[in-house]
Amino acid sequence: MARERIRQMTMLRRNEIPGYGPQKYYVFFSRPPDVKEMEFMAWKNSNRADHRWLYLPALDLVKRIAASDERTSFVGSNFFYEDLSGRNIDEDKHEFIEETDEY
């Protein structure tokens, strides 16, 4: 049986240009104790490599995360750095299937 690991975090996102363009992400971990006060920051760029940093409070260290590490596990979770840094809408194919009056 796999052990369940729960991480509590607050995530903020700012769109530099409303609707599209550069975005800035900030993630602050509040628990459990092994990740408490850890911080992740990403600056997502439209047409160039993203910038990502991870602050490790136990070491008082800021670690730069390479743009090529987007498919690396994020802080030992099932998420990747890419999942928390957002994706450019043009990287996916979108298809409108139907419209209904239901909510």
N, CA, C and O atoms as a GROMACS GRO file, in nm:
protein
  412
    1MET      N    1   0.084  -0.118   0.000
    1MET     CA    2   0.000   0.000   0.000
    1MET      C    3   0.089   0.125   0.000
    1MET      O    4   0.184   0.135   0.078
    2ALA      N    5   0.057   0.218  -0.088
    2ALA     CA    6   0.134   0.342  -0.098
    2ALA      C    7   0.100   0.435   0.018
    2ALA      O    8  -0.015   0.445   0.059
    3ARG      N    9   0.202   0.502   0.067
    3ARG     CA   10   0.180   0.602   0.173
    3ARG      C   11   0.126   0.730   0.113
    3ARG      O   12   0.174   0.777   0.010
    4GLU      N   13   0.027   0.786   0.178
    4GLU     CA   14  -0.028   0.914   0.133
    4GLU      C   15   0.053   1.028   0.195
    4GLU      O   16   0.078   1.029   0.316
    5ARG      N   17   0.093   1.123   0.111
    5ARG     CA   18   0.166   1.241   0.159
    5ARG      C   19   0.083   1.364   0.124
    5ARG      O   20   0.048   1.386   0.008
    6ILE      N   21   0.054   1.442   0.225
    6ILE     CA   22  -0.029   1.561   0.205
    6ILE      C   23   0.057   1.685   0.220
    6ILE      O   24   0.132   1.699   0.316
    7ARG      N   25   0.044   1.776   0.124
    7ARG     CA   26   0.115   1.903   0.126
    7ARG      C   27   0.010   2.013   0.123
    7ARG      O   28  -0.080   2.011   0.040
    8GLN      N   29   0.022   2.109   0.214
    8GLN     CA   30  -0.068   2.224   0.212
    8GLN      C   31   0.011   2.344   0.163
    8GLN      O   32   0.118   2.375   0.216
    9MET      N   33  -0.044   2.411   0.061
    9MET     CA   34   0.027   2.524   0.002
    9MET      C   35  -0.072   2.630  -0.042
    9MET      O   36  -0.190   2.604  -0.062
   10THR      N   37  -0.021   2.749  -0.057
   10THR     CA   38  -0.096   2.861  -0.112
   10THR      C   39  -0.029   2.899  -0.242
   10THR      O   40   0.093   2.914  -0.249
   11MET      N   41  -0.110   2.913  -0.347
   11MET     CA   42  -0.054   2.945  -0.479
   11MET      C   43  -0.116   3.075  -0.528
   11MET      O   44  -0.238   3.092  -0.527
   12LEU      N   45  -0.030   3.166  -0.571
   12LEU     CA   46  -0.074   3.293  -0.628
   12LEU      C   47  -0.023   3.303  -0.772
   12LEU      O   48   0.086   3.257  -0.803
   13ARG      N   49  -0.104   3.363  -0.858
   13ARG     CA   50  -0.063   3.383  -0.997
   13ARG      C   51  -0.098   3.524  -1.040
   13ARG      O   52  -0.204   3.576  -1.008
   14ARG      N   53  -0.007   3.585  -1.113
   14ARG     CA   54  -0.031   3.719  -1.166
   14ARG      C   55  -0.006   3.716  -1.316
   14ARG      O   56   0.100   3.674  -1.362
   15ASN      N   57  -0.105   3.761  -1.392
   15ASN     CA   58  -0.090   3.776  -1.537
   15ASN      C   59  -0.038   3.916  -1.564
   15ASN      O   60  -0.102   4.015  -1.528
   16GLU      N   61   0.078   3.925  -1.625
   16GLU     CA   62   0.135   4.056  -1.656
   16GLU      C   63   0.052   4.128  -1.762
   16GLU      O   64   0.037   4.250  -1.758
   17ILE      N   65  -0.003   4.052  -1.856
   17ILE     CA   66  -0.093   4.107  -1.957
   17ILE      C   67  -0.222   4.029  -1.943
   17ILE      O   68  -0.222   3.908  -1.966
   18PRO      N   69  -0.333   4.093  -1.906
   18PRO     CA   70  -0.458   4.019  -1.882
   18PRO      C   71  -0.495   3.928  -1.998
   18PRO      O   72  -0.500   3.971  -2.114
   19GLY      N   73  -0.523   3.802  -1.966
   19GLY     CA   74  -0.568   3.706  -2.064
   19GLY      C   75  -0.459   3.629  -2.134
   19GLY      O   76  -0.482   3.515  -2.176
   20TYR      N   77  -0.341   3.687  -2.148
   20TYR     CA   78  -0.233   3.618  -2.221
   20TYR      C   79  -0.102   3.689  -2.194
   20TYR      O   80  -0.100   3.808  -2.161
   21GLY      N   81   0.005   3.618  -2.207
   21GLY     CA   82   0.136   3.679  -2.191
   21GLY      C   83   0.208   3.627  -2.069
   21GLY      O   84   0.171   3.524  -2.014
   22PRO      N   85   0.312   3.698  -2.026
   22PRO     CA   86   0.393   3.653  -1.913
   22PRO      C   87   0.309   3.638  -1.785
   22PRO      O   88   0.217   3.716  -1.759
   23GLN      N   89   0.343   3.536  -1.706
   23GLN     CA   90   0.276   3.512  -1.580
   23GLN      C   91   0.381   3.489  -1.472
   23GLN      O   92   0.492   3.442  -1.500
   24LYS      N   93   0.346   3.524  -1.349
   24LYS     CA   94   0.433   3.499  -1.235
   24LYS      C   95   0.356   3.415  -1.134
   24LYS      O   96   0.242   3.445  -1.099
   25TYR      N   97   0.421   3.307  -1.088
   25TYR     CA   98   0.361   3.215  -0.991
   25TYR      C   99   0.442   3.216  -0.863
   25TYR      O  100   0.564   3.228  -0.864
   26TYR      N  101   0.370   3.205  -0.751
   26TYR     CA  102   0.433   3.199  -0.621
   26TYR      C  103   0.360   3.092  -0.540
   26TYR      O  104   0.238   3.096  -0.528
   27VAL      N  105   0.434   2.995  -0.486
   27VAL     CA  106   0.377   2.888  -0.405
   27VAL      C  107   0.447   2.889  -0.270
   27VAL      O  108   0.570   2.884  -0.262
   28PHE      N  109   0.367   2.894  -0.162
   28PHE     CA  110   0.420   2.893  -0.026
   28PHE      C  111   0.364   2.771   0.046
   28PHE      O  112   0.242   2.753   0.054
   29PHE      N  113   0.452   2.686   0.100
   29PHE     CA  114   0.410   2.565   0.171
   29PHE      C  115   0.392   2.595   0.320
   29PHE      O  116   0.478   2.657   0.382
   30SER      N  117   0.280   2.549   0.375
   30SER     CA  118   0.255   2.572   0.518
   30SER      C  119   0.260   2.443   0.600
   30SER      O  120   0.273   2.449   0.722
   31ARG      N  121   0.250   2.328   0.537
   31ARG     CA  122   0.269   2.201   0.607
   31ARG      C  123   0.282   2.087   0.510
   31ARG      O  124   0.241   2.101   0.394
   32PRO      N  125   0.337   1.977   0.551
   32PRO     CA  126   0.385   1.933   0.682
   32PRO      C  127   0.518   2.000   0.716
   32PRO      O  128   0.573   2.075   0.637
   33PRO      N  129   0.569   1.971   0.836
   33PRO     CA  130   0.691   2.038   0.883
   33PRO      C  131   0.813   2.024   0.791
   33PRO      O  132   0.897   2.114   0.788
   34ASP      N  133   0.824   1.912   0.717
   34ASP     CA  134   0.944   1.896   0.633
   34ASP      C  135   0.947   1.990   0.514
   34ASP      O  136   1.053   2.009   0.454
   35VAL      N  137   0.833   2.050   0.477
   35VAL     CA  138   0.831   2.147   0.367
   35VAL      C  139   0.779   2.284   0.411
   35VAL      O  140   0.766   2.375   0.329
   36LYS      N  141   0.749   2.298   0.540
   36LYS     CA  142   0.696   2.425   0.591
   36LYS      C  143   0.791   2.540   0.559
   36LYS      O  144   0.912   2.531   0.580
   37GLU      N  145   0.734   2.648   0.509
   37GLU     CA  146   0.804   2.770   0.470
   37GLU      C  147   0.888   2.755   0.343
   37GLU      O  148   0.960   2.848   0.306
   38MET      N  149   0.881   2.642   0.277
   38MET     CA  150   0.945   2.627   0.147
   38MET      C  151   0.867   2.712   0.048
   38MET      O  152   0.745   2.722   0.057
   39GLU      N  153   0.936   2.774  -0.047
   39GLU     CA  154   0.871   2.861  -0.144
   39GLU      C  155   0.918   2.827  -0.284
   39GLU      O  156   1.034   2.792  -0.306
   40PHE      N  157   0.826   2.839  -0.378
   40PHE     CA  158   0.856   2.815  -0.519
   40PHE      C  159   0.808   2.937  -0.596
   40PHE      O  160   0.696   2.985  -0.574
   41MET      N  161   0.890   2.987  -0.686
   41MET     CA  162   0.852   3.102  -0.768
   41MET      C  163   0.886   3.071  -0.913
   41MET      O  164   0.994   3.020  -0.943
   42ALA      N  165   0.794   3.104  -1.002
   42ALA     CA  166   0.818   3.082  -1.145
   42ALA      C  167   0.773   3.205  -1.222
   42ALA      O  168   0.667   3.262  -1.195
   43TRP      N  169   0.854   3.243  -1.318
   43TRP     CA  170   0.819   3.349  -1.412
   43TRP      C  171   0.802   3.281  -1.547
   43TRP      O  172   0.900   3.239  -1.609
   44LYS      N  173   0.678   3.271  -1.591
   44LYS     CA  174   0.644   3.204  -1.717
   44LYS      C  175   0.648   3.306  -1.829
   44LYS      O  176   0.582   3.409  -1.824
   45ASN      N  177   0.726   3.275  -1.932
   45ASN     CA  178   0.742   3.365  -2.046
   45ASN      C  179   0.675   3.306  -2.169
   45ASN      O  180   0.675   3.184  -2.188
   46SER      N  181   0.619   3.390  -2.253
   46SER     CA  182   0.546   3.344  -2.371
   46SER      C  183   0.636   3.283  -2.478
   46SER      O  184   0.603   3.180  -2.535
   47ASN      N  185   0.749   3.346  -2.504
   47ASN     CA  186   0.829   3.304  -2.619
   47ASN      C  187   0.976   3.278  -2.584
   47ASN      O  188   1.063   3.285  -2.672
   48ARG      N  189   1.003   3.248  -2.458
   48ARG     CA  190   1.140   3.210  -2.420
   48ARG      C  191   1.132   3.122  -2.295
   48ARG      O  192   1.024   3.104  -2.238
   49ALA      N  193   1.244   3.070  -2.253
   49ALA     CA  194   1.247   2.977  -2.139
   49ALA      C  195   1.196   3.043  -2.011
   49ALA      O  196   1.216   3.162  -1.988
   50ASP      N  197   1.128   2.962  -1.930
   50ASP     CA  198   1.077   3.010  -1.802
   50ASP      C  199   1.190   3.019  -1.700
   50ASP      O  200   1.296   2.959  -1.717
   51HIS      N  201   1.166   3.096  -1.594
   51HIS     CA  202   1.260   3.106  -1.483
   51HIS      C  203   1.192   3.048  -1.360
   51HIS      O  204   1.077   3.083  -1.330
   52ARG      N  205   1.261   2.959  -1.287
   52ARG     CA  206   1.203   2.894  -1.169
   52ARG      C  207   1.305   2.892  -1.056
   52ARG      O  208   1.424   2.868  -1.078
   53TRP      N  209   1.255   2.917  -0.934
   53TRP     CA  210   1.340   2.913  -0.816
   53TRP      C  211   1.269   2.839  -0.704
   53TRP      O  212   1.146   2.840  -0.696
   54LEU      N  213   1.346   2.774  -0.619
   54LEU     CA  214   1.293   2.704  -0.502
   54LEU      C  215   1.374   2.750  -0.381
   54LEU      O  216   1.497   2.740  -0.380
   55TYR      N  217   1.304   2.800  -0.277
   55TYR     CA  218   1.371   2.842  -0.154
   55TYR      C  219   1.359   2.729  -0.053
   55TYR      O  220   1.249   2.684  -0.022
   56LEU      N  221   1.473   2.684   0.000
   56LEU     CA  222   1.480   2.578   0.099
   56LEU      C  223   1.518   2.640   0.233
   56LEU      O  224   1.635   2.670   0.256
   57PRO      N  225   1.419   2.661   0.322
   57PRO     CA  226   1.444   2.734   0.447
   57PRO      C  227   1.542   2.663   0.541
   57PRO      O  228   1.617   2.730   0.613
   58ALA      N  229   1.542   2.531   0.543
   58ALA     CA  230   1.632   2.458   0.633
   58ALA      C  231   1.778   2.487   0.600
   58ALA      O  232   1.864   2.484   0.688
   59LEU      N  233   1.806   2.516   0.473
   59LEU     CA  234   1.942   2.547   0.429
   59LEU      C  235   1.963   2.696   0.404
   59LEU      O  236   2.075   2.740   0.376
   60ASP      N  237   1.856   2.774   0.414
   60ASP     CA  238   1.858   2.915   0.378
   60ASP      C  239   1.920   2.932   0.241
   60ASP      O  240   2.013   3.011   0.221
   61LEU      N  241   1.866   2.855   0.145
   61LEU     CA  242   1.923   2.846   0.010
   61LEU      C  243   1.816   2.867  -0.095
   61LEU      O  244   1.707   2.811  -0.085
   62VAL      N  245   1.847   2.947  -0.196
   62VAL     CA  246   1.761   2.961  -0.313
   62VAL      C  247   1.826   2.881  -0.424
   62VAL      O  248   1.942   2.903  -0.460
   63LYS      N  249   1.749   2.787  -0.478
   63LYS     CA  250   1.800   2.699  -0.584
   63LYS      C  251   1.728   2.732  -0.713
   63LYS      O  252   1.606   2.734  -0.718
   64ARG      N  253   1.804   2.758  -0.816
   64ARG     CA  254   1.744   2.783  -0.948
   64ARG      C  255   1.709   2.650  -1.012
   64ARG      O  256   1.791   2.558  -1.012
   65ILE      N  257   1.589   2.638  -1.066
   65ILE     CA  258   1.543   2.518  -1.131
   65ILE      C  259   1.553   2.539  -1.282
   65ILE      O  260   1.494   2.633  -1.336
   66ALA      N  261   1.628   2.454  -1.349
   66ALA     CA  262   1.647   2.469  -1.493
   66ALA      C  263   1.516   2.451  -1.568
   66ALA      O  264   1.432   2.370  -1.529
   67ALA      N  265   1.499   2.525  -1.676
   67ALA     CA  266   1.378   2.515  -1.758
   67ALA      C  267   1.360   2.374  -1.811
   67ALA      O  268   1.247   2.330  -1.833
   68SER      N  269   1.469   2.302  -1.832
   68SER     CA  270   1.461   2.164  -1.883
   68SER      C  271   1.410   2.066  -1.778
   68SER      O  272   1.380   1.951  -1.812
   69ASP      N  273   1.400   2.107  -1.652
   69ASP     CA  274   1.353   2.020  -1.544
   69ASP      C  275   1.202   2.023  -1.526
   69ASP      O  276   1.152   1.987  -1.420
   70GLU      N  277   1.128   2.066  -1.627
   70GLU     CA  278   0.983   2.081  -1.611
   70GLU      C  279   0.912   1.949  -1.586
   70GLU      O  280   0.803   1.950  -1.529
   71ARG      N  281   0.970   1.836  -1.625
   71ARG     CA  282   0.907   1.705  -1.603
   71ARG      C  283   0.968   1.634  -1.481
   71ARG      O  284   0.956   1.512  -1.469
   72THR      N  285   1.031   1.709  -1.391
   72THR     CA  286   1.086   1.656  -1.268
   72THR      C  287   0.981   1.668  -1.158
   72THR      O  288   0.905   1.765  -1.155
   73SER      N  289   0.976   1.570  -1.067
   73SER     CA  290   0.880   1.570  -0.957
   73SER      C  291   0.896   1.696  -0.873
   73SER      O  292   1.008   1.736  -0.839
   74PHE      N  293   0.783   1.757  -0.840
   74PHE     CA  294   0.783   1.880  -0.761
   74PHE      C  295   0.775   1.848  -0.613
   74PHE      O  296   0.672   1.799  -0.566
   75VAL      N  297   0.880   1.874  -0.539
   75VAL     CA  298   0.888   1.857  -0.394
   75VAL      C  299   0.836   1.720  -0.351
   75VAL      O  300   0.760   1.709  -0.255
   76GLY      N  301   0.876   1.616  -0.422
   76GLY     CA  302   0.840   1.479  -0.385
   76GLY      C  303   0.693   1.447  -0.401
   76GLY      O  304   0.644   1.354  -0.337
   77SER      N  305   0.621   1.521  -0.483
   77SER     CA  306   0.478   1.498  -0.502
   77SER      C  307   0.455   1.430  -0.637
   77SER      O  308   0.550   1.397  -0.708
   78ASN      N  309   0.329   1.410  -0.671
   78ASN     CA  310   0.293   1.355  -0.801
   78ASN      C  311   0.286   1.463  -0.909
   78ASN      O  312   0.258   1.433  -1.025
   79PHE      N  313   0.312   1.587  -0.872
   79PHE     CA  314   0.312   1.698  -0.966
   79PHE      C  315   0.452   1.718  -1.023
   79PHE      O  316   0.551   1.681  -0.961
   80PHE      N  317   0.457   1.777  -1.142
   80PHE     CA  318   0.583   1.817  -1.202
   80PHE      C  319   0.595   1.969  -1.190
   80PHE      O  320   0.496   2.038  -1.167
   81TYR      N  321   0.717   2.022  -1.207
   81TYR     CA  322   0.735   2.167  -1.205
   81TYR      C  323   0.646   2.234  -1.309
   81TYR      O  324   0.593   2.343  -1.285
   82GLU      N  325   0.628   2.169  -1.422
   82GLU     CA  326   0.543   2.223  -1.528
   82GLU      C  327   0.398   2.240  -1.480
   82GLU      O  328   0.332   2.336  -1.518
   83ASP      N  329   0.349   2.147  -1.397
   83ASP     CA  330   0.212   2.155  -1.346
   83ASP      C  331   0.189   2.281  -1.264
   83ASP      O  332   0.080   2.339  -1.268
   84LEU      N  333   0.288   2.322  -1.189
   84LEU     CA  334   0.273   2.439  -1.103
   84LEU      C  335   0.318   2.567  -1.170
   84LEU      O  336   0.297   2.676  -1.116
   85SER      N  337   0.379   2.558  -1.285
   85SER     CA  338   0.426   2.676  -1.356
   85SER      C  339   0.333   2.717  -1.468
   85SER      O  340   0.357   2.818  -1.534
   86GLY      N  341   0.227   2.641  -1.491
   86GLY     CA  342   0.133   2.674  -1.597
   86GLY      C  343   0.184   2.632  -1.734
   86GLY      O  344   0.301   2.596  -1.750
   87ARG      N  345   0.095   2.636  -1.830
   87ARG     CA  346   0.128   2.602  -1.968
   87ARG      C  347   0.076   2.711  -2.059
   87ARG      O  348  -0.024   2.777  -2.030
   88ASN      N  349   0.145   2.730  -2.168
   88ASN     CA  350   0.099   2.822  -2.271
   88ASN      C  351  -0.023   2.759  -2.338
   88ASN      O  352  -0.019   2.642  -2.375
   89ILE      N  353  -0.129   2.833  -2.355
   89ILE     CA  354  -0.252   2.780  -2.414
   89ILE      C  355  -0.229   2.723  -2.554
   89ILE      O  356  -0.302   2.634  -2.596
   90ASP      N  357  -0.130   2.773  -2.625
   90ASP     CA  358  -0.102   2.726  -2.761
   90ASP      C  359  -0.031   2.591  -2.763
   90ASP      O  360  -0.015   2.532  -2.870
   91GLU      N  361   0.012   2.539  -2.648
   91GLU     CA  362   0.080   2.410  -2.643
   91GLU      C  363  -0.017   2.292  -2.650
   91GLU      O  364   0.027   2.177  -2.662
   92ASP      N  365  -0.147   2.318  -2.643
   92ASP     CA  366  -0.247   2.213  -2.645
   92ASP      C  367  -0.346   2.236  -2.758
   92ASP      O  368  -0.362   2.348  -2.808
   93LYS      N  369  -0.414   2.128  -2.798
   93LYS     CA  370  -0.519   2.137  -2.899
   93LYS      C  371  -0.652   2.146  -2.825
   93LYS      O  372  -0.678   2.066  -2.735
   94HIS      N  373  -0.737   2.242  -2.861
   94HIS     CA  374  -0.866   2.263  -2.796
   94HIS      C  375  -0.977   2.243  -2.898
   94HIS      O  376  -0.966   2.285  -3.013
   95GLU      N  377  -1.084   2.178  -2.854
   95GLU     CA  378  -1.196   2.151  -2.943
   95GLU      C  379  -1.327   2.175  -2.868
   95GLU      O  380  -1.348   2.119  -2.761
   96PHE      N  381  -1.414   2.257  -2.924
   96PHE     CA  382  -1.544   2.282  -2.866
   96PHE      C  383  -1.636   2.166  -2.902
   96PHE      O  384  -1.653   2.136  -3.020
   97ILE      N  385  -1.693   2.099  -2.803
   97ILE     CA  386  -1.774   1.980  -2.828
   97ILE      C  387  -1.922   2.012  -2.835
   97ILE      O  388  -1.989   1.977  -2.932
   98GLU      N  389  -1.975   2.080  -2.731
   98GLU     CA  390  -2.116   2.115  -2.734
   98GLU      C  391  -2.143   2.226  -2.633
   98GLU      O  392  -2.064   2.251  -2.543
   99GLU      N  393  -2.257   2.291  -2.650
   99GLU     CA  394  -2.301   2.393  -2.557
   99GLU      C  395  -2.436   2.350  -2.499
   99GLU      O  396  -2.525   2.307  -2.572
  100THR      N  397  -2.449   2.362  -2.367
  100THR     CA  398  -2.576   2.327  -2.301
  100THR      C  399  -2.619   2.440  -2.210
  100THR      O  400  -2.543   2.533  -2.184
  101ASP      N  401  -2.744   2.431  -2.160
  101ASP     CA  402  -2.794   2.530  -2.066
  101ASP      C  403  -2.767   2.488  -1.922
  101ASP      O  404  -2.799   2.563  -1.830
  102GLU      N  405  -2.709   2.370  -1.901
  102GLU     CA  406  -2.680   2.320  -1.767
  102GLU      C  407  -2.555   2.386  -1.711
  102GLU      O  408  -2.466   2.428  -1.785
  103TYR      N  409  -2.552   2.392  -1.579
  103TYR     CA  410  -2.435   2.452  -1.513
  103TYR      C  411  -2.348   2.345  -1.457
  103TYR      O  412  -2.244   2.375  -1.397
   0.00000   0.00000   0.00000
